[in-house]
Amino acid sequence: MKYNALIERPKCTKHGEYMHLRADNQLSEEAALCGAWYDCPAHGCTCSVLLPSVMLKTLVHASIVRPKRKTKRV
């Protein structure tokens, strides 16, 4: 999976620490498809950030923006 470079890693909103990229071996196939996951390194903190993949953005966009149906005029 290809990721774009970040200018700055996400920071935890509770601790202000830079988050760490979650290792690929810790992700399920579904989570890996969603994108890059970052976790707070502070002990016991459960804050995470998802940077969505291009595929996830495409799927979400396709589910929101549906083509208009053509209706026949009588």
MARFIVEX-632218 format. One line per 4 residues: number of its first residue (from 1); their letters; for each residue x, y, z of N, C-alpha, C, O. Coordinates in nm, 2 decimals. Layout:
NUM) a) X/Y/Z/X/Y/Z/X/Y/Z/X/Y/Z | ...
//
This chain:
1) mkyn) 0.08/-0.12/0.00/0.00/0.00/0.00/0.09/0.12/0.00/0.19/0.13/0.07 | 0.05/0.22/-0.08/0.13/0.34/-0.09/0.07/0.45/0.00/-0.05/0.48/0.00 | 0.16/0.52/0.07/0.12/0.63/0.15/0.19/0.76/0.11/0.30/0.75/0.06 | 0.12/0.87/0.12/0.19/1.00/0.10/0.26/1.04/0.22/0.23/1.01/0.33
5) alie) 0.37/1.12/0.20/0.45/1.17/0.31/0.38/1.27/0.39/0.30/1.35/0.33 | 0.39/1.27/0.52/0.33/1.37/0.61/0.43/1.48/0.63/0.55/1.46/0.64 | 0.38/1.60/0.65/0.46/1.71/0.69/0.50/1.70/0.84/0.61/1.72/0.88 | 0.40/1.66/0.92/0.42/1.64/1.06/0.32/1.52/1.11/0.21/1.51/1.06
9) rpkc) 0.38/1.44/1.20/0.29/1.33/1.25/0.18/1.38/1.33/0.20/1.49/1.39 | 0.07/1.31/1.34/-0.04/1.36/1.43/0.01/1.36/1.58/0.10/1.28/1.62 | -0.05/1.45/1.65/-0.03/1.46/1.80/-0.15/1.41/1.88/-0.26/1.44/1.83 | -0.13/1.35/1.99/-0.24/1.31/2.08/-0.30/1.44/2.13/-0.24/1.53/2.18
13) tkhg) -0.43/1.44/2.13/-0.51/1.56/2.18/-0.51/1.56/2.33/-0.53/1.67/2.39 | -0.48/1.45/2.40/-0.48/1.45/2.55/-0.34/1.48/2.60/-0.32/1.56/2.70 | -0.23/1.43/2.54/-0.10/1.44/2.59/-0.01/1.53/2.51/0.10/1.58/2.56 | -0.04/1.56/2.39/0.04/1.65/2.30/0.16/1.57/2.24/0.25/1.64/2.18
17) eymh) 0.17/1.44/2.27/0.29/1.37/2.21/0.26/1.33/2.07/0.15/1.31/2.03 | 0.37/1.32/1.99/0.36/1.27/1.86/0.32/1.12/1.86/0.37/1.04/1.94 | 0.22/1.09/1.77/0.18/0.95/1.76/0.27/0.86/1.68/0.34/0.91/1.60 | 0.27/0.73/1.71/0.35/0.64/1.63/0.27/0.56/1.53/0.15/0.53/1.56
21) lrad) 0.33/0.54/1.42/0.26/0.46/1.31/0.24/0.32/1.36/0.34/0.25/1.40 | 0.12/0.26/1.35/0.10/0.13/1.39/0.16/0.03/1.29/0.15/0.05/1.17 | 0.23/-0.07/1.34/0.30/-0.17/1.26/0.20/-0.25/1.17/0.09/-0.28/1.22 | 0.24/-0.28/1.05/0.15/-0.36/0.96/0.11/-0.49/1.02/0.00/-0.54/0.99
25) nqls) 0.20/-0.55/1.10/0.16/-0.68/1.15/0.06/-0.67/1.26/0.01/-0.78/1.31 | 0.02/-0.55/1.31/-0.08/-0.53/1.41/-0.22/-0.50/1.35/-0.32/-0.48/1.42 | -0.22/-0.49/1.21/-0.35/-0.45/1.15/-0.41/-0.57/1.08/-0.35/-0.66/1.03 | -0.55/-0.57/1.09/-0.62/-0.67/1.01/-0.62/-0.63/0.87/-0.58/-0.51/0.84
29) eeaa) -0.67/-0.71/0.78/-0.68/-0.67/0.64/-0.77/-0.55/0.62/-0.74/-0.47/0.54 | -0.88/-0.55/0.69/-0.97/-0.44/0.68/-0.91/-0.31/0.73/-0.93/-0.21/0.66 | -0.84/-0.32/0.84/-0.78/-0.19/0.90/-0.67/-0.14/0.80/-0.66/-0.02/0.78 | -0.60/-0.23/0.74/-0.49/-0.19/0.65/-0.55/-0.13/0.52/-0.49/-0.04/0.47
33) lcga) -0.67/-0.18/0.48/-0.73/-0.12/0.36/-0.78/0.02/0.39/-0.78/0.11/0.30 | -0.81/0.05/0.52/-0.86/0.18/0.55/-0.75/0.29/0.54/-0.79/0.41/0.51 | -0.63/0.26/0.57/-0.52/0.35/0.56/-0.42/0.34/0.67/-0.40/0.23/0.72 | -0.35/0.45/0.70/-0.24/0.45/0.80/-0.30/0.48/0.94/-0.36/0.59/0.96
37) wydc) -0.27/0.40/1.04/-0.32/0.42/1.17/-0.21/0.47/1.26/-0.10/0.41/1.26 | -0.23/0.57/1.34/-0.13/0.62/1.44/-0.19/0.61/1.58/-0.31/0.64/1.60 | -0.11/0.57/1.67/-0.15/0.55/1.81/-0.06/0.63/1.90/0.06/0.66/1.88 | -0.12/0.68/2.01/-0.05/0.76/2.11/0.04/0.66/2.19/0.00/0.55/2.23
41) pahg) 0.17/0.70/2.21/0.26/0.62/2.28/0.25/0.62/2.43/0.31/0.54/2.50 | 0.17/0.71/2.49/0.15/0.72/2.63/0.09/0.59/2.69/-0.01/0.54/2.63 | 0.14/0.55/2.80/0.08/0.42/2.86/-0.06/0.44/2.90/-0.10/0.53/2.97 | -0.15/0.35/2.85/-0.29/0.34/2.88/-0.37/0.43/2.79/-0.50/0.43/2.80
45) ctcs) -0.31/0.52/2.71/-0.39/0.61/2.62/-0.44/0.53/2.50/-0.37/0.45/2.44 | -0.57/0.55/2.47/-0.63/0.48/2.36/-0.66/0.57/2.24/-0.74/0.53/2.15 | -0.60/0.68/2.24/-0.62/0.78/2.12/-0.55/0.72/2.00/-0.44/0.68/2.00 | -0.63/0.73/1.89/-0.57/0.68/1.76/-0.62/0.78/1.65/-0.72/0.85/1.67
49) vllp) -0.54/0.78/1.54/-0.58/0.87/1.43/-0.57/0.78/1.30/-0.47/0.70/1.29 | -0.67/0.79/1.21/-0.66/0.72/1.08/-0.64/0.83/0.97/-0.72/0.92/0.96 | -0.54/0.80/0.89/-0.52/0.88/0.77/-0.57/0.79/0.66/-0.51/0.69/0.62 | -0.69/0.82/0.60/-0.75/0.73/0.51/-0.68/0.71/0.38/-0.61/0.80/0.33
53) svml) -0.69/0.59/0.33/-0.62/0.55/0.21/-0.71/0.61/0.09/-0.82/0.65/0.11 | -0.64/0.61/-0.03/-0.71/0.66/-0.15/-0.83/0.57/-0.18/-0.94/0.62/-0.22 | -0.82/0.44/-0.16/-0.93/0.34/-0.18/-1.05/0.37/-0.09/-1.16/0.37/-0.13 | -1.02/0.40/0.04/-1.13/0.43/0.13/-1.20/0.56/0.09/-1.32/0.56/0.10
57) ktlv) -1.12/0.66/0.06/-1.18/0.79/0.01/-1.27/0.76/-0.11/-1.38/0.82/-0.12 | -1.22/0.68/-0.20/-1.30/0.65/-0.32/-1.43/0.58/-0.29/-1.54/0.61/-0.35 | -1.42/0.48/-0.20/-1.54/0.40/-0.16/-1.64/0.49/-0.09/-1.76/0.48/-0.12 | -1.60/0.58/0.00/-1.69/0.67/0.07/-1.75/0.77/-0.03/-1.87/0.79/-0.02
61) hasi) -1.67/0.82/-0.11/-1.72/0.92/-0.21/-1.83/0.85/-0.30/-1.93/0.91/-0.33 | -1.80/0.73/-0.34/-1.89/0.66/-0.43/-2.02/0.63/-0.36/-2.13/0.63/-0.42 | -2.02/0.61/-0.23/-2.14/0.58/-0.16/-2.22/0.70/-0.13/-2.34/0.69/-0.11 | -2.16/0.82/-0.12/-2.22/0.94/-0.09/-2.28/1.01/-0.22/-2.39/1.05/-0.23
65) vrpk) -2.19/1.01/-0.33/-2.23/1.08/-0.45/-2.28/0.97/-0.55/-2.20/0.90/-0.61 | -2.41/0.96/-0.56/-2.46/0.86/-0.65/-2.51/0.93/-0.78/-2.56/1.04/-0.77 | -2.49/0.86/-0.89/-2.54/0.93/-1.02/-2.69/0.95/-1.01/-2.76/0.87/-0.96 | -2.73/1.06/-1.07/-2.88/1.09/-1.08/-2.94/0.99/-1.18/-2.89/0.96/-1.28
69) rktk) -3.06/0.95/-1.14/-3.14/0.86/-1.23/-3.20/0.94/-1.34/-3.25/1.05/-1.32 | -3.20/0.88/-1.45/-3.27/0.95/-1.56/-3.42/0.91/-1.56/-3.45/0.79/-1.55 | -3.50/1.01/-1.56/-3.65/0.97/-1.56/-3.71/1.01/-1.70/-3.67/1.10/-1.76 | -3.80/0.92/-1.73/-3.87/0.94/-1.86/-3.98/1.04/-1.84/-4.06/1.03/-1.74
73) rv) -4.00/1.13/-1.93/-4.11/1.22/-1.93/-4.22/1.16/-2.01/-4.20/1.10/-2.12 | -4.34/1.17/-1.96/-4.46/1.12/-2.02/-4.53/1.22/-2.10/-4.64/1.19/-2.16
//
